[in-house]
């Protein structure tokens, strides 16, 4: 709707970039407060946040380029032109998990403890960042006749569907991000075993994203399965994340019972 929030001469302040920055800052301050209450070194959290931000961007771009290889076949150097757009969140999720695990292992800090601290921030970040997607017009949905379908302007990322009413999948994703954030805060009140909160994040996020993807527009090459049901590469990752989340919850609860 508003791809560019502000123009300062030749400089354009993009809506997606603004919301990404807002989500990171708000998420960091919430995580900082939670870490302080648990006696975690603030320097560790700050360093980890930097690595998460960096790996999320690199992973999102790498996964986008990998799944859109034909788009970059003529000029591979364009793979690095991240300012022109083209990020895939699931790649960022996977790389962030991997980098965080090895960073905390090197610091000899329990991964589950830190993962539980930042889990609500991740959910809130999804809710805020997807508002940026809606303003920018990316990550849009398939055509719909439902009354809440939206028309994006021609100059937006969804401009190719200017004459169609489409699903506001960005807002669907934003809604489940905020909802998961609230659910995690409620779970946290019960003082669950270490790992349960981060496991719950994956267990709630994965099916929500899996469902929204049925209403989201994807290029034909993004589908890895057509029969008996069409599934995207992102949906296959969601299946893995859901299984991982459930596994973490079960093993974390069992570990707590053994210590009791």
Order of alpha helices (4+ residues) and beta strands (2+ residues): beta-beta-alpha-alpha-alpha-alpha-alpha-alpha-alpha-beta-beta-alpha
